[in-house]
Amino acid sequence: MIDTKTKIIVAALEAFKRYSIQRTTMADIASEAKLSRQTLYATLGSKEEVVAEVIGYASMDSLQATKTRLVECKSLSEQLDVFFEETIVIPYEYIQKNASCIDIWGNNEIVGHRAVVEARQAYYLFISQLLLPYTTKLGEAGQSPAEFAKFILFVCEQLKTAPNPREIFDAHLRSLKVTIMIMALGRDQYTPD
């Protein structure tokens, strides 16, 4: 049996899909979760807190999907393709269909919420670990896996939330992949896909 908080988060995800984040009310979420509004507010005190928890939950779910799929990857290029698909492309497509999502990233109460910060930290650790085998090459470029992971995470967040047309998004994503490949493998070892 899932706990009340998780039940609310799952219900909020469904309500957001049905009505959009902007139009979903706390009453909609309580109804979807089959809980009273009093229980909803006692568990998660505001809609901003619910949104932040949903972002954290969805981000961790996406990270787990990425880890599961990486097992079958044979190269850094394949690993990056999986990482980008799960953590940038899918959220970008959702945000493009739900324009009100862009406003969320300007809300400090949401982006600074514990659940969002913890998800961001998990992604940072994941990217750092993904880059560990390339420590020497990164060091030659003046970067550590941890430093380069911060850069990658920053660019990923910007890519998925920027209101760019798909062709610009795709071009930026290709540029990010090339940058990572050259930094990790070295220019002499990098061959374009």
N, C-alpha and C positions, 0 to 999 in steps of 0.2 A: 504494500500500500504506500502511495506517495504522500509526502508531507503536505501540509496546507500551502506553504510557500511555493513549492513546485507545482502544485495543482493550480495555483493562481497564475504562475508564469506560463504554463501550458495553455490555460484558458485565455490569457491575454494574447498569446501568439495567435490563437484561432480568431479571437475578436478583432485583432489588428488586420488579419488577412481579410476578414469579412467586411469590416467597416472603414479601415485605414486607422492609422495611429491617431491622427488628428481628431477624427469623429468618434472614436471609441470612448465611451464614458466608463467611469468606475462601476456604475450600475451594470453596464454591458459585461464587464469582466466578472463581476460577482455572479451574474446570471449564468454566464458560460461555465464558471467554476462550480456552480450550484452551492454557493456560499452566501451568507448574508453580507451586506455592505459593511456592517460593523466588523465582521471577521476579516474582511478584505482590508479595511483601514487599520485594524489592529495589527495585521501581519505586515502590510506594506502601506505606509501612511499617506502616499500621494501617487498620482498618476506618473509623475516624473520618476519616482522610485520604482514603480512597476516597469516603466519603459527601460530604465537602467538594468533592472534584473533580467528582463527579457533579452536585452543586448548581451549581457554577460553570459546568460544561459545559451543563447544561439551561437555566440562566439566559441564557447567551450565545446559545444556540439560539433561545430564546424572543424575545430582543431582536432577533435577525436576522429572525425571522418577523414581528415588529412592524414593523420598518423596511421590509420587502418589501411588506407590506399598506398602509402609510401612503401609498405612492405614489398610490393611487387615492382617497384621502380629499380632500374638498373643503372641510372646515371643521374647526375645533378640536374641535367636538363629535364628529365622526366619528373624528378622530385619537384622542381620549380613549377612545372606545368600543373601538377596535382595541387600544390600549395596555392598557386594563383587561382585555379578553378574554384577550390573550396572556400578560400578566404578573401578573394577580391572579386572575381567575376560574378559569383552567385549573389553576394551582397550588392554589388553595383547594379545588377539587373533588377533586384528588388527595389532598391532606392530609386532607380529611374522610373519604375512603374508607380512608385508612391512618393511623389515629390515632397510631401510634408516631412519625410524622413531627413531631408537635408537640414532642416531647422534644428533637428535633435542635436547634431554635432556642434551647434553653437551654444547649446545649453550646458553651462558649467555644472549645474546640479546633476545632470545626467552623465556627462563625460568624466566628471570627477568622482562619480559614485564608486563605492568599493567594488561592486560586481564588475563594472567596466574596467576599472584599474587592475583588478586581479586577472581578468581575461587578457588585457594588454600585456601584463607581466608574463603570463603563460605563453603567449605568442613570442615574446622577446626571448624567453628561455628556449623555446622550440627552435626558433631561427638560429640562435647562438649555437645550439647543439648540432643543427643541420650543417653549419659552417665549420665545425671543429676539424674535420678532415682537411680543410683548406687553410689552416692556420698559417703555414709557412708562406704560401702565396699572398695571403692577405697581409701578412707582416711585411712582405717586400713592398707592398703598396702603402704601408704606414697605417694599417688597420688591424684590429684584433677581431675575432668573430663577434665579440660582444659589441664593439663599436659599430661594426658594419651592420649588425642585426638591428641596432637602433635606427640607423638610416633606412634600412629596408622596411621596417615597421612603419616609420613615418611616411614613406612614400606610398606604401600599401594603403594606409588610412586615407591619405589624400586622394589616391586614385579612386577608391570605391565610393567616396562621398562627394567628389567634385561633379558638378552638373555638366559634364562634357558629353558631346555626341559619341556614339559607339566607335566611330573610326578614330577619333582622337584618343579615346580610352585604350583601344587596341594598340595604337602606335606607342603610347606611353608604357603600356605593359610590355611590349616587345623590347623597348629601350631599357626598361628595368631588368628584364631577363638577360639581355646582352651585357649590361653593366655587371650584374652579379656573376655571370659566367666568366667574363674577362678577369674580374677581381679574384675569383676563387681558383680558376685554372691557370691564369696567366694568358697574356695575349697570344703567345706561341702555341698553347695547347687548345685554345678555343677554336672551334669550327662551327659556323652557323648551321642551324637546323635545315 
